[in-house]
Amino acid sequence: PADRSDEGVQTTLLGIAIALILALLTALVGPLFVDWTQYRPRFEAEASRLVGLPVRVGGGIDVRLLPTPTLLLSGVEIGARGEDVLRANSLGIELALGSLVRGQLRATQMRIAGPQLAIVLDRDGRASLPSGGLGFDAGALAVDHLHDEDARLTLVHAASNRRLVLDKLWF
């Protein structure tokens, strides 16, 4: 009788182990078969809510769940069309799983490749913000490590229309 009990426990544990392996395999391979670009409006709407300005994603979207949740957006523009906008070739965000489970957004790594930003300075040297200003909620997204690659910052003096371009910035 004890042997039948042991076999039942072994069968149950084996079934649980197989189910866990299948779940992990699905989480690893599943996102590769999803066309994430069909969710572009949702990604743009959520990013616009976080930033406080319109966000557009012109390129590809890639999502990974394992080993950590990761989002890669290509061809990102932040700001109203027809105005000076912040552009980036790509924006990659690696999210902290523990915080995500608690309903918080905390990026362990954020990588911005090729950002371009123009800042207009008025006669007094004050920088003007895009129309509507930045409504960024600093508490909505925490970033542990920010990497900026190949940035271009253009300072425009409105009174003289002179420009200063800072290129190839990395931090």
Contact map, one row per residue, 1 for C-alpha under 8 A:
111110000000000000000000000000000000000000000000000000000000000000000000000000000000000000000000000000000000000000000000000000000000000000000000000000000000000000000000000
111111000000000000000000000000000000000000000000000000000000000000000000000000000000000000000000000000000000000000000000000000000000000000000000000000000000000000000000000
111111100000000000000000000000000000000000000000000000000000000000000000000000000000000000000000000000000000000000000000000000000000000000000000000000000000000000000000000
111111110000000000000000000000000000000000000000000000000000000000000000000000000000000000000000000000000000000000000000000000000000000000000000000000000000000000000000000
111111111000000000000000000000000000000000000000000000000000000000000000000000000000000000000000000000000000000000000000000000000000000000000000000000000000000000000000000
011111111100000000000000000000000000000000000000000000000000000000000000000000000000000000000000000000000000000000000000000000000000000000000000000000000000000000000000000
001111111110000000000000000000000000000000000000000000000000000000000000000000000000000000000000000000000000000000000000000000000000000000000000000000000000000000000000000
000111111111000000000000000000000000000000000000000000000000000000000000000000000000000000000000000000000000000000000000000000000000000000000000000000000000000000000000000
000011111111100000000000000000000000000000000000000000000000000000000000000000000000000000000000000000000000000000000000000000000000000000000000000000000000000000000000000
000001111111110000000000000000000000000000000000000000000000000000000000000000000000000000000000000000000000000000000000000000000000000000000000000000000000000000000000000
000000111111111000000000000000000000000000000000000000000000000000000000000000000000000000000000000000000000000000000000000000000000000000000000000000000000000000000000000
000000011111111100000000000000000000000000000000000000000000000000000000000000000000000000000000000000000000000000000000000000000000000000000000000000000000000000000000000
000000001111111110000000000000000000000000000000000000000000000000000000000000000000000000000000000000000000000000000000000000000000000000000000000000000000000000000000000
000000000111111111000000000000000000000000000000000000000000000000000000000000000000000000000000000000000000000000000000000000000000000000000000000000000000000000000000000
000000000011111111100000000000000000000000000000000000000000000000000000000000000000000000000000000000000000000000000000000000000000000000000000000000000000000000000000000
000000000001111111110000000000000000000000000000000000000000000000000000000000000000000000000000000000000000000000000000000000000000000000000000000000000000000000000000000
000000000000111111111000000000000000000000000000000000000000000000000000000000000000000000000000000000000000000000000000000000000000000000000000000000000000000000000000000
000000000000011111111100000000000000000000000000000000000000000000000000000000000000000000000000000000000000000000000000000000000000000000000000000000000000000000000000000
000000000000001111111110000000000000000000000000000000000000000000000000000000000000000000000000000000000000000000000000000000000000000000000000000000000000000000000000000
000000000000000111111111000000000000000000000000000000000000000000000000000000000000000000000000000000000000000000000000000000000000000000000000000000000000000000000000000
000000000000000011111111100000000000000000000000000000000000000000000000000000000000000000000000000000000000000000000000000000000000000000000000000000000000000000000000000
000000000000000001111111110000000000000000000000000000000000000000000000000000000000000000000000000000000000000000000000000000000000000000000000000000000000000000000000000
000000000000000000111111111000000000000000000000000000000000000000000000000000000000000000000000000000000000000000000000000000000000000000000000000000000000000000000000000
000000000000000000011111111100000000000000000000000000000000000000000000000000000000000000000000000000000000000000000000000000000000000000000000000000000000000000000000000
000000000000000000001111111111000000000000000000000000000000000000000000000000000000000000000000000000000000000000000000000000000000000000000000000000000000000000000000000
000000000000000000000111111111000000000000000000000000000000000000000000000000000000000000000000000000000000000000000000000000000000000000000000000000000000000000000000000
000000000000000000000011111111100000000000000000000000000000000011000000000000000000000000000000000000000000000000000000000000000000000000000000000000000000000000000000000
000000000000000000000001111111100000000000000000000000000000000111100000000000000000000000000000000000000000000000000000000000000000000000000000000000000000000000000000000
000000000000000000000000111111111000000000000000000000000000000000000000000000000000000000000000000000000000000000000000000000000000000000000000000000000000000000000000000
000000000000000000000000111111111100000000000000000000000000000000000000000000000000000000000000000000000000000000000000000000000000000000000000000000000000000000000000000
000000000000000000000000001111111100000000000000000000000000001110000000000000000000000000000000000000000000000000000000000000000000000000000000000000000000000000000000000
000000000000000000000000000011111100000000000000000000000000000100000000000000000000000000000000000000000000000000000000000000000000000000000000000000000000000000000000000
000000000000000000000000000011111110000000000000000000000000000000000000000000000000000000000000000000000000000000000000000000000000000000000000000000000000000000000000000
000000000000000000000000000001111111000000000000000000000000000000000000000000000000000000000000000000000000000000000000000000000000000000000000000000000000000000000000000
000000000000000000000000000000001111110000000000000000000000000000000000000000000000000000000000000000000000000000000000000000000000000000000000000000000000000000000000000
000000000000000000000000000000000111111100000000000000000000111000000000000000000000000000000000000000000000000000000000000000000000000000000000000000000000000000000000000
000000000000000000000000000000000011111100000000000000000001100000000000000000000000000000000000000000000000000000000000000000000000000000000000000000000000000000000000000
000000000000000000000000000000000011111110000000000000000000000000000000000000000000000000000000000000000000000000000000000000000000000000000000000000000000000000000000000
000000000000000000000000000000000001111111100000000000000000000000000000000000000000000000000000000000000000000000000000000000000000000000000000000000000000000000000000000
000000000000000000000000000000000001111111110000000000001000100000000000000000000000000000000000000000000000000000000000000000000000000000000000000000000000000000000000000
000000000000000000000000000000000000011111111000000000000000000000000000000000000000000000000000000000000000000000000000000000000000000000000000000000000000000000000000000
000000000000000000000000000000000000001111111100000000000000000000000000000000000000000000000000000000000000000000000000000000000000000000000000000000000000000000000000000
000000000000000000000000000000000000001111111110000000000000000000000000000000000000000000000000000000000000000000000000000000000000000000000000000000000000000000000000000
000000000000000000000000000000000000000111111111000001111000000000000000000000000000000000000000000000000000000000000000000000000000000000000000000000000000000000000000000
000000000000000000000000000000000000000011111111100001100000000000000000000000000000000000000000000000000000000000000000000000000000000000000000000000000000000000000000000
000000000000000000000000000000000000000001111111110000000000000000000000000000000000000000000000000000000000000000000000000000000000000000000000000000000000000000000000000
000000000000000000000000000000000000000000111111111000100000000000000000000000000000000000000000000000000000000000000000000000000000000000000000000000000000000000000000000
000000000000000000000000000000000000000000011111111111100000000000000000000000000000000000000000000000000000000000000000000000000000000000000000000000000000000000000000000
000000000000000000000000000000000000000000001111111110000000000000000000000000000000000000000000000000000000000000000000000000000000000000000000000000000000000000000000000
000000000000000000000000000000000000000000000111111100000000000000000000000000000000000000000000000000000000000000000000000000000000000110011000000000000000000000000000000
000000000000000000000000000000000000000000000011111111000000000000000000000000000000000000000000000000000000000000000000000000000000011110000000000000000000000000000000000
000000000000000000000000000000000000000000000001111111000000000000000000000000000000000000000000000000000000000000000000000000000000111110000000000000000000000000000000000
000000000000000000000000000000000000000000000001101111100000000000000000000001110000000000000000000000000000000000000000000000000001111000000000000000000000000000000000000
000000000000000000000000000000000000000000011001001111110000000000000000000001110000000000000000000000000000000000000000000000000000000000000000000000000000000000000000000
000000000000000000000000000000000000000000011011000011111000000000000000000111100000000000000000000000000000000000000000000000000000000000000000000000000000000000000000000
000000000000000000000000000000000000000000010000000001111100000000000000000111000000000000000000000000000000000000000000000000000000000000000000000000000000000000000000000
000000000000000000000000000000000000000100010000000000111111000000000000111110000000000000000000000000000000000000000000000000000000000000000000000000000000000000000000000
000000000000000000000000000000000000000000000000000000011111000000000000011110000000000000000000000000000000000000000000000000000000000000000000000000000000000000000000000
000000000000000000000000000000000000000000000000000000001111100000000000111100000000000000000000000000000000000000000000000000000000000000000000000000000000000000000000000
000000000000000000000000000000000000100000000000000000001111110000000000111000000000000000000000000000000000000000000000000000000000000000000000000000000000000000000000000
000000000000000000000000000000000001100100000000000000000011111000000011110000000000000000000000000000000000000000000000000000000000000000000000000000000000000000000000000
000000000000000000000000000000000001000000000000000000000001111100000011100000000000000000000000000000000000000000000000000000000000000000000000000000000000000000000000000
000000000000000000000000000000100001000000000000000000000000111110001111000000000000000000000000000000000000000000000000000000000000000000000000000000000000000000000000000
000000000000000000000000000100110000000000000000000000000000011111111110000000000000000000000000000000000000000000000000000000000000000000000000000000000000000000000000000
000000000000000000000000001100100000000000000000000000000000001111111100000000000000000000000000000000000000000000000000000000000000000000000000000000000000000000000000000
000000000000000000000000001100000000000000000000000000000000000111111100000000000000000000000000000000000000000000000000000000000000000000000000000000000000000000000000000
000000000000000000000000000100000000000000000000000000000000000111111000000000000000000000000000000000000000000000000000000000000000000000000000000000000000000000000000000
000000000000000000000000000000000000000000000000000000000000000111111100000000000000000000000111100000000000000000000000000000000000000000000000000000000000000000000000000
000000000000000000000000000000000000000000000000000000000000001111111110000000000000000000000111100000000000000000000000000000000000000000000000000000000000000000000000000
000000000000000000000000000000000000000000000000000000000000001111011111000000000000000000011110000000000000000000000000000000000000000000000000000000000000000000000000000
000000000000000000000000000000000000000000000000000000000000111100001111100000000000000000011100000000000000000000000000000000000000000000000000000000000000000000000000000
000000000000000000000000000000000000000000000000000000000000111000000111110000000000000001111000000000000000000000000000000000000000000000000000000000000000000000000000000
000000000000000000000000000000000000000000000000000000001011110000000011111100000000000001110000000000000000000000000000000000000000000000000000000000000000000000000000000
000000000000000000000000000000000000000000000000000000001111100000000001111100000000000111100000000000000000000000000000000000000000000000000000000000000000000000000000000
000000000000000000000000000000000000000000000000000000001111000000000000111110000000001111000000000000000000000000000000000000000000000000000000000000000000000000000000000
000000000000000000000000000000000000000000000000000000111110000000000000111111000000001111100000000000000000000000000000000000000000000000000000000000000000000000000000000
000000000000000000000000000000000000000000000000000000111100000000000000001111100000111100000000000000000000000000000000000000000000000000000000000000000000000000000000000
000000000000000000000000000000000000000000000000000011110000000000000000000111110000111000000000000000000000000000000000000000000000000000000000000000000000000000000000000
000000000000000000000000000000000000000000000000000011100000000000000000000011111011110000000000000000000000000000000000000000000100000000000000000000000000000000000000000
000000000000000000000000000000000000000000000000000011000000000000000000000001111111100000000000000000000000000000000000000000000010000000000000000000000000000000000000000
000000000000000000000000000000000000000000000000000000000000000000000000000000111110100000000000000000000000000000000000000000000000000000000000000000000000000000000000000
000000000000000000000000000000000000000000000000000000000000000000000000000000011111000000000000000000000000000000000000000000000000000000000000000000000000000000000000000
000000000000000000000000000000000000000000000000000000000000000000000000000000111111100000000000000000000000000000000000000000000100000000000000000000000000000000000000000
000000000000000000000000000000000000000000000000000000000000000000000000000000110111110000000000000000000000000000001100000000000100000000000000000000000000000000000000000
000000000000000000000000000000000000000000000000000000000000000000000000000011111011111000000000000000000000000000001100000000000100000000000000000000000000000000000000000
000000000000000000000000000000000000000000000000000000000000000000000000000011100001111100000000000000000000000000111100000000000000000000000000000000000000000000000000000
000000000000000000000000000000000000000000000000000000000000000000000000001111000000111110000000000000000000000001111000000000000000000000000000000000000000000000000000000
000000000000000000000000000000000000000000000000000000000000000000000000011110000000011111100000000000000000000111110000000000000000000000000000000000000000000000000000000
000000000000000000000000000000000000000000000000000000000000000000000000011100000000001111100000000000000000000111100000000000000000000000000000000000000000000000000000000
000000000000000000000000000000000000000000000000000000000000000000000001111100000000000111110000000000000000001111000000000000000000000000000000000000000000000000000000000
000000000000000000000000000000000000000000000000000000000000000000000001110100000000000111111000000000000000011110000000000000000000000000000000000000000000000000000000000
000000000000000000000000000000000000000000000000000000000000000000000111100000000000000001111100000000000000111100000000000000000000000000000000000000000000000000000000000
000000000000000000000000000000000000000000000000000000000000000000000111000000000000000000111110000000000011111000000000000000000000000000000000000000000000000000000000000
000000000000000000000000000000000000000000000000000000000000000000011110000000000000000000011111000000000011110000000000000000000000000000000000000000000000000000000000000
000000000000000000000000000000000000000000000000000000000000000000011100000000000000000000001111100100001111100000000000000000000000000000000000000000000000000000000000000
000000000000000000000000000000000000000000000000000000000000000000011000000000000000000000000111111100001111000000000000000000000000000000000000000000000000000000000000000
000000000000000000000000000000000000000000000000000000000000000000011000000000000000000000000011111110000000000000000000000000000000000000000000000000000000000000000000000
000000000000000000000000000000000000000000000000000000000000000000000000000000000000000000000001111111000000000000000000000000000000000000000000000000000000000000000000000
000000000000000000000000000000000000000000000000000000000000000000000000000000000000000000000001111111111100000000000000000000000000000000000000000000000000000000000000000
000000000000000000000000000000000000000000000000000000000000000000000000000000000000000000000011111111111100000000000000000000000000000000000000000000000000000000000000000
000000000000000000000000000000000000000000000000000000000000000000000000000000000000000000000000111111110000000000000000000000000000000000000000000000000000000000000000000
000000000000000000000000000000000000000000000000000000000000000000000000000000000000000000000000011111110000000000000000000000000000000000000000000000000000000000000000000
000000000000000000000000000000000000000000000000000000000000000000000000000000000000000000000000001111111000000000000000000000000000000000000000000000000000000000000000000
000000000000000000000000000000000000000000000000000000000000000000000000000000000000000000000000001111111100000000000000000000000000000000011000000000000000000000000000000
000000000000000000000000000000000000000000000000000000000000000000000000000000000000000000000011001100111110000000000000000000000000000000011100000000000000000000000000000
000000000000000000000000000000000000000000000000000000000000000000000000000000000000000000000011001100011111000000000000000000000000000000001111000000000000000000000000000
000000000000000000000000000000000000000000000000000000000000000000000000000000000000000000001111000000001111110000000000000000000000000000001111100000000000000000000000000
000000000000000000000000000000000000000000000000000000000000000000000000000000000000000000001111000000000111110000000000000000000000000000000011100000000000000000000000000
000000000000000000000000000000000000000000000000000000000000000000000000000000000000000000011110000000000011111000000000000000000000000000000011111000000000000000000000000
000000000000000000000000000000000000000000000000000000000000000000000000000000000000000000111100000000000011111100000000000000000000000000000010111000000000000000000000000
000000000000000000000000000000000000000000000000000000000000000000000000000000000000000001111000000000000000111110000000000000000000000000000000011110000000000000000000000
000000000000000000000000000000000000000000000000000000000000000000000000000000000000000111110000000000000000011111100000000000000000000000000000011110000000000000000000000
000000000000000000000000000000000000000000000000000000000000000000000000000000000000000111100000000000000000001111100000000000000000000000000000000111100000000000000000000
000000000000000000000000000000000000000000000000000000000000000000000000000000000000001111000000000000000000000111110000000000000000000000000000000111110000000000000000000
000000000000000000000000000000000000000000000000000000000000000000000000000000000000011110000000000000000000000111111000000000000000000000000000000111110000000000000000000
000000000000000000000000000000000000000000000000000000000000000000000000000000000000011100000000000000000000000001111100000000000000000000000000000000111100000000000000000
000000000000000000000000000000000000000000000000000000000000000000000000000000000001111000000000000000000000000000111110000000000000000000000000000000011100000000000000000
000000000000000000000000000000000000000000000000000000000000000000000000000000000001110000000000000000000000000000011111000000000000000000000000000000001111000000000000000
000000000000000000000000000000000000000000000000000000000000000000000000000000000000000000000000000000000000000000001111100000111000000000000000000000001111000000000000000
000000000000000000000000000000000000000000000000000000000000000000000000000000000000000000000000000000000000000000000111110000110000000000000000000000000011110000000000000
000000000000000000000000000000000000000000000000000000000000000000000000000000000000000000000000000000000000000000000011111111110000000000000000000000000011110000000000000
000000000000000000000000000000000000000000000000000000000000000000000000000000000000000000000000000000000000000000000001111111110000000000000000000000000000111000000000000
000000000000000000000000000000000000000000000000000000000000000000000000000000000000000000000000000000000000000000000000111111000000000000000000000000000000111000000000000
000000000000000000000000000000000000000000000000000000000000000000000000000000000000000000000000000000000000000000000000111111000000000000000000000000000000000000000000000
000000000000000000000000000000000000000000000000000000000000000000000000000000000000000000000000000000000000000000000000111111100000000000000000000000000000100000000000000
000000000000000000000000000000000000000000000000000000000000000000000000000000000000000000000000000000000000000000000000111111110000000000000000000000000000000000000000000
000000000000000000000000000000000000000000000000000000000000000000000000000000000000000000000000000000000000000000000011110011111000000000000000000000000000000000000000000
000000000000000000000000000000000000000000000000000000000000000000000000000000000000000000000000000000000000000000000011110001111100000000000000000000000000000000000000000
000000000000000000000000000000000000000000000000000000000000000000000000000000000000000000000000000000000000000000000010000000111111110000000000000000000000000000000000000
000000000000000000000000000000000000000000000000000000000000000000000000000000100011100000000000000000000000000000000000000000011111110000000000000000000000000000000000000
000000000000000000000000000000000000000000000000000000000000000000000000000000010000000000000000000000000000000000000000000000001111100000000000000000000000000000000000000
000000000000000000000000000000000000000000000000000010000000000000000000000000000000000000000000000000000000000000000000000000001111111000000000000000000000000000000000000
000000000000000000000000000000000000000000000000000110000000000000000000000000000000000000000000000000000000000000000000000000001111111000000000000000000000000000000000000
000000000000000000000000000000000000000000000000001110000000000000000000000000000000000000000000000000000000000000000000000000001101111100000000000000000000000000000000000
000000000000000000000000000000000000000000000000001110000000000000000000000000000000000000000000000000000000000000000000000000000001111110000000000000000000000000000000000
000000000000000000000000000000000000000000000000011100000000000000000000000000000000000000000000000000000000000000000000000000000000011111000000000000000000000000000000000
000000000000000000000000000000000000000000000000011100000000000000000000000000000000000000000000000000000000000000000000000000000000001111111000000000000000000000000000000
000000000000000000000000000000000000000000000000000000000000000000000000000000000000000000000000000000000000000000000000000000000000000111111100000000000000000000000000000
000000000000000000000000000000000000000000000000000000000000000000000000000000000000000000000000000000000000000000000000000000000000000011111100000000000000000000000000000
000000000000000000000000000000000000000000000000010000000000000000000000000000000000000000000000000000011000000000000000000000000000000011111100000000000000000000000000000
000000000000000000000000000000000000000000000000010000000000000000000000000000000000000000000000000000011110000000000000000000000000000011111110000000000000000000000000000
000000000000000000000000000000000000000000000000000000000000000000000000000000000000000000000000000000001110000000000000000000000000000001111111000000000000000000000000000
000000000000000000000000000000000000000000000000000000000000000000000000000000000000000000000000000000000111110000000000000000000000000000001111110000000000000000000000000
000000000000000000000000000000000000000000000000000000000000000000000000000000000000000000000000000000000111100000000000000000000000000000000111110000000000000000000000000
000000000000000000000000000000000000000000000000000000000000000000000000000000000000000000000000000000000011110000000000000000000000000000000011111000000000000000000000000
000000000000000000000000000000000000000000000000000000000000000000000000000000000000000000000000000000000000111100000000000000000000000000000011111100000000000000000000001
000000000000000000000000000000000000000000000000000000000000000000000000000000000000000000000000000000000000111100000000000000000000000000000000111110000000000000000000011
000000000000000000000000000000000000000000000000000000000000000000000000000000000000000000000000000000000000001111100000000000000000000000000000011111100000000000000000111
000000000000000000000000000000000000000000000000000000000000000000000000000000000000000000000000000000000000001111100000000000000000000000000000001111100000000000000001111
000000000000000000000000000000000000000000000000000000000000000000000000000000000000000000000000000000000000000011100000000000000000000000000000000111110000000000000011110
000000000000000000000000000000000000000000000000000000000000000000000000000000000000000000000000000000000000000011110000000000000000000000000000000111111000000000000011110
000000000000000000000000000000000000000000000000000000000000000000000000000000000000000000000000000000000000000001111000000000000000000000000000000001111100000000001111100
000000000000000000000000000000000000000000000000000000000000000000000000000000000000000000000000000000000000000000011110000000000000000000000000000000111110000000001110000
000000000000000000000000000000000000000000000000000000000000000000000000000000000000000000000000000000000000000000011110000000000000000000000000000000011111000000111100000
000000000000000000000000000000000000000000000000000000000000000000000000000000000000000000000000000000000000000000000111100000000000000000000000000000001111100000111000000
000000000000000000000000000000000000000000000000000000000000000000000000000000000000000000000000000000000000000000000111100000000000000000000000000000000111110011110000000
000000000000000000000000000000000000000000000000000000000000000000000000000000000000000000000000000000000000000000000001111010000000000000000000000000000011111111100000000
000000000000000000000000000000000000000000000000000000000000000000000000000000000000000000000000000000000000000000000001111000000000000000000000000000000001111111000000000
000000000000000000000000000000000000000000000000000000000000000000000000000000000000000000000000000000000000000000000000011000000000000000000000000000000000111110000000000
000000000000000000000000000000000000000000000000000000000000000000000000000000000000000000000000000000000000000000000000000000000000000000000000000000000000111111000000000
000000000000000000000000000000000000000000000000000000000000000000000000000000000000000000000000000000000000000000000000000000000000000000000000000000000001111111100000000
000000000000000000000000000000000000000000000000000000000000000000000000000000000000000000000000000000000000000000000000000000000000000000000000000000000001110111110000000
000000000000000000000000000000000000000000000000000000000000000000000000000000000000000000000000000000000000000000000000000000000000000000000000000000000111100011111000000
000000000000000000000000000000000000000000000000000000000000000000000000000000000000000000000000000000000000000000000000000000000000000000000000000000000111000001111100000
000000000000000000000000000000000000000000000000000000000000000000000000000000000000000000000000000000000000000000000000000000000000000000000000000000011110000000111110000
000000000000000000000000000000000000000000000000000000000000000000000000000000000000000000000000000000000000000000000000000000000000000000000000000000011100000000011111100
000000000000000000000000000000000000000000000000000000000000000000000000000000000000000000000000000000000000000000000000000000000000000000000000000001111000000000001111100
000000000000000000000000000000000000000000000000000000000000000000000000000000000000000000000000000000000000000000000000000000000000000000000000000011110000000000000111110
000000000000000000000000000000000000000000000000000000000000000000000000000000000000000000000000000000000000000000000000000000000000000000000000000111110000000000000111111
000000000000000000000000000000000000000000000000000000000000000000000000000000000000000000000000000000000000000000000000000000000000000000000000001111100000000000000001111
000000000000000000000000000000000000000000000000000000000000000000000000000000000000000000000000000000000000000000000000000000000000000000000000011110000000000000000000111
